[in-house]
Amino acid sequence: MRFQWDWLCLGVLIISSVTAETENEDSLDADVEGEDFDMQSQEAEVEKDKPSIEVVYQTPKPTGEVYFTETFDGGLSGWVLSKTKKEEMDGNIAKYDGRWEVEELKENTVPGDRGLVLKSVAKHHAISAMLTKPFVFDNQPLIVQYEVNFQKGIDCGGAYIKLLSSSDDLNLEYFFDKTPYTIMFGPDKCGEDYKLHFIFRHKNPKTGEYDEKHAERPDVDLKKFYLDKKTHLYTLVLKPDDTFEMLIDQTVVSKGSLLENMVPPVNPSKEIEDPSDKKPDDWDERPKIPDPNAVKPDDWDEDEPSKIEDPDAVKPEGWLDDEPQYIPDPNAKKPKDWDEEMDGEWEAPQIPNPKCETAPGCGQWVRPMKNNPKYKGKWRAPMIDNPNFQGIWSPRKIPNPDYFEDLHPFKMTTVSAIGLELWSMTSDIYFDNFIICSDKEVADRWAADGWGLKKLVASANEPGMFSQLVTAAEDHPWLWVLYVLTLALPVGLGVLFCWPAKKTDEYDFKKTDVCKQIRKGEFKQEGEEFEDDEIEEEKENEDPAEDEDEGEGGEDIDDEEEVADEEENDVADASQEEGDMSNKSDSEDERKEADEGTGDHPLQSVRKRRVRKD
């Protein structure tokens, strides 16, 4: 048991040392960061937006063929503000008069890096730009990528983009919600509904009409991307094999097929329900019916109430029959501005009767109600299987006259412009680093030069674990109790398991052990039995040749005698120690047992007798 406690204490000490070393490393890192903070604290108002690490920003340059790029470092050159308004709405509300600005991030700023910021609240915003060259859906994948930062969070609003369809009458000054688009992609949120849109408009090859096809919702939780006030990278990859992927921060959050994972499906079903088919009048869909042969029992009384007065109830003693439960407030006074002609006769407000507080009740006593044992309710016939049940009716199937099969929905309408047409209840939505290309490696390099720097600065400015714990406790004070218990637990365990035990307890334990083990009479009896068995065994195994080798056996006897002498000395020393312990005891009986306990152990006695016999 003592051995187990020692190992437990050793484990606790090792864990404590590792934890302390980790805290020391964290504190060293905090000291290194703290030096810069102390240097900047003297000019806090001027330097408060400065990043904790120095980064050298250069405007990203595409490393391959692209269809569109925009960093906004040069302003809004090439972008066109919409001058139209939404249809079927009042003039002032329908106007696209939301304000756009080109600014740096408010937090985790990268000096020199600017983006497009939606500035207005509860207004319609629309801005667009032409692509460098149109994208034709042929044999090259389409990759759309851009950054979004909800700098103030988001209550209700979107941050998606639209890839506008090519047409001869496309005019960006009249870009509005009904402008034809090919793809819509990006985040959108309202209430507790967090979305990541991927919608494409598919042309029906038979009718020529366009229908919106929505990708199935991602299975991951998107909430953190809208509320953490960090810059996130949104990527759409659309491949010629009719598959797609949606990524956030270069991690796939949704993928699927244009033929299988869109709602509604791209291709309609081959058969549809016949709209002219009607259910027959005699069609019976009831699986169960009341038993027509069942008869209500003669003793069934439907008039019995479900509740009756309890005849055994007795009015409690002290019930105040003449006292009402509520009385006018005697301290209430009519307001000075009370006009009886206009307001009617003034009456004091009602308050609980103070006399009823100590009494079992006030007012007229009424017997309590209880369940009526005779109540059965309205009689109904039991249900049986319907012998005429024909199943649930459904219309017959007929070939779908509008059926078509588009095996390659990737071949969409050509894209020639990009636009943001948004409405939001939260301002300061930040957009940056748009790119449209066909090479994923080009998009990744573009992301490394732009979004990668923002991520690096945000990570460097991230508060340490201790600061996060303190901040959390400020918002939730009950966490302080949890922190204290967490720190006190290892200390308490260390004290409980590692505090040295008292020596007197060990002494008492050992002394009691000796007293229980050393019984002179028992040892004598066991020793004699053990000796007789050894002598008989030696006689049986005795070899006449041993007499001839007596000279050689003498050396063995001498060695055994030396071992026996050493054992006798050890026994004598043990006897002396136990005798000293017995002298310190105040009890005569304990001293006597300790003196008797100094006798030889039975096994040692037998060994010495064997030596003498040899």
ABEGO torsion letter per residue (X at the ends): XAAAAAAAAAAAAAAAAAAAAAAAAAAAAAAAAAAAAAAAAABAAAAAABBABBBBBBBBBBABBBABBBAGAAEABGBBBBABBBBGBBAAAABBABBBBBBBBABGBBBGBBBBBBABBGBBBBBBBBBABBBBBBABBBBBBBBBBBAAEBABEBABBBBBBBBAABBAAABBAABBBABBBEBBBBEABBBBBBBBBBBBAAAGBBBBBBBBBBABBAAAAAAAGBBBBBBBBBBAAGBBBBBBGGBBABBEBAAAABOBBABBBABBBBAABBBBAABBABABBBBAABBBBAABBAABBABBBBAABBBBBGBBAABBABBBBAABBBBAABBAAAAEBBBBBBBBBAAAAABAEBEBBBBBBBBBAABAEBBBBBBBBBAABAEBBBBBBBBBAABBBBABAABBBBBABBBBBBBBABBGBBBBGBBBBABAAAAAAAAAAAAAAAAAAAAAABBBAAAAAAAAAAABAAAAAAAAAAAAAAAAAAAAAABBBBAAAAAAAAAAAAAAABBAAAAAAAAAAAAAAAAAAAAAABBAAAAAAAAAAAAAAAAAAAAAAAAAAAAAAAAAAAAAAAAABABAAAAAAAAAAABBBAAAAAAAAAAAAX
